[in-house]
Amino acid sequence: MDAQQCILTRRSVRQFADRPVSRELLEKVVSLASYAPSWKNTQISRYIAIEDPATRETIASEYCLPGANNPTIIRACPLLVAQTFVKARSGYERDGSFTTDREAGWQYYDCGIAAQTFCLAAHELGLGTVIMGIFDRKRLQAYLEVPEEQELMALIAVGWPGGAELTAPKRKDVDILLSYR
């Protein structure tokens, strides 16, 4: 699959086949995601694979915020990945000062790039993914025992796509997205 096809055909998958994702395949996805660009090549993204159905059920029932579809997705996926990041590296100088007025915001930017790279790599390998952020971050971070020097960023449901074929929603025209000066 070439890059254009991967970008044009990747969709957020919320229904999964009842089929496990091998550790070998997940490791390949993470290996590919490690090539995502990051601030001064800090590579701050880390991943926690949650294979245990009971743990996923606890996350779905106790840590998702009301009104979101996340519990249904988490219960359906065979693998949930918690993306974390190493704090105080991206956007910082060696002396601990910020490099730009974006301050610590670069770490979120780098995590977004890494998460999208993760999802594109998974798609190219036949897996479906959806990035989720509607959860009680601080409580879930404690439950997952995220190391002190890291922070929980997102949850990514991973699995073999199931259900109906997904089509792309309408996209904004380039003349709305692009301006010249």
N, C-alpha and C positions, 0 to 999 in steps of 0.2 A: 504494500500500500504506500503510495507516495504521500507527501506532507499535505498537499491540497485535498486529496481524497479523505485523509484522516481528519482534517479540520472540518470538512464539509459534511462528513457522515457521523461524527461523534455526537451522541445525544446523552442527556442525563437519563439514566436507566433507573426505574423505581420498582420494577418487577424482575425477579430472578428465577432461573431454573433451579430445581432442587439438585444441585451438583456442586461438589466442593471445588475450591480453588486450591491447587497444589502450592506448597511452600516454594517449590522450584519456580513456578510461574510468577508468584508474588515477588520473589527475589529478583527476577528478571525485570519486572515493572519498576521496582525500587532502584535497580541498577541504572535503568534508562532515565528515570526521574532525577538521578543524581547529576545528570548533565544539564539540568535547568540552570540558567544564568542566575547569579546571586551577587550581592554587594561584595566587591573585592574578593570574589570566589570564596566567601565564608561558608557556603553550603550548610545553612543552619537548620534545614528541615530534617526531622526525624519521624519515624513511623512506628506505631505500635499495632501489631496485627492481633485482632480479637477474633479468635476462631470459636471459642467456647459459646454454645448457644445460651447457656444460663447467664453468662456475663452480658451477652447482647440483650437478653430479656431484661436484666436489671437496668441496663442503660436505657432501653426503650421505655420501661415503666417508671423509673425513678428520676431520670436526668433530662428528659426531653421537656421542652416548654409547651404549655397548652396551646392548642390550635394548629400545631404543625403536623405534617404528615410523616415526620421522622420516625415515630414509633413503628408504624406499619412497614416502612422501608427497612428499618433495622431488623425487625423480626423476619423479614423475607430474605435478606441477603445472607449468603453463606459465610461472608467475611466482612468484618468492619475494621477499617483502618483509622486510627486516631493519628492525625498529623500534629506534631509538636514542633517547636523550634527552640534553638539555643538562644537564650536571652542575651541582650547587651553586646551583640557582635555586629549585626547588620546595621550600617549607618553610623557606626562609632569609629573613632580613632583609637589607637593603642592606649592613649592616656585616659580613655573613658569619656572624652568629650564627643559631642555630636559633630558630624561633618557638615550637615546642611540643616536648614530650618525645618526639615521634615522630622528631625529628631529620631525617635524610635520607630517612626512610621515605615521605615525601609524594611523592617523585619516582616511586616504584614504583606508588603509588596512582594518580597522574596518568597514568602509562603504561597501566595497566589500563583506566582509563576511555577513554583514546584508542584503545586496541586494540579494545575492544568497540564503540566508535562506528565505527571503521574497518570492522569486520566487519558491523555492522548496515547501514551505508551500502552496502557491497559486495553484501550480500544483497538490499537493496531494488533494486539495479541488475541483479540476476540472477546475480551471481557467488557462488561458494562460497569459504569460507575455513576455515582451522583455525590456531589460535595454538599455537606450539610453543616449548618452553623447555628441552628436554633436549639440550644441546649444550655443547661446551667453549667457554664464553663468551669467556674471555681470548684464547685462540688464534684463534677465529673473528673476534673484534674486530680483531686484528692483520691477519689475512688480508684482511678487507674494508676495511682502511685507514680505520677509523672515526676521525674527528678526535679529537685529544687531549681536547678539552673535552666530548666526548660519551661515552656508554657504551651498549653493546649491551644491549637488554632482551629482545626476543623475535624469533622468526621467524614470519611469517604466510604460509602457502601460499595462493595466490590462483588461481582459474581458474573455468571454466564447469563446473558439477557434472556428473559422469558416474557411471555405476553405478546401483545401486538407490536408490529413493526412501527418504529417511531419516525415521524417526519419532522422536518425542521419548521419551527414557527417562522412567520414572516420576519424578515430582517429590514432594518431601516436602510433607506437608499444612501449611497455614498455621498450625495450632495448634502445630506443632513449630517453625516458623520465627519466630513472632511471640509476644511476651509483653508484658503491660501492667503498669505500676507505678502 
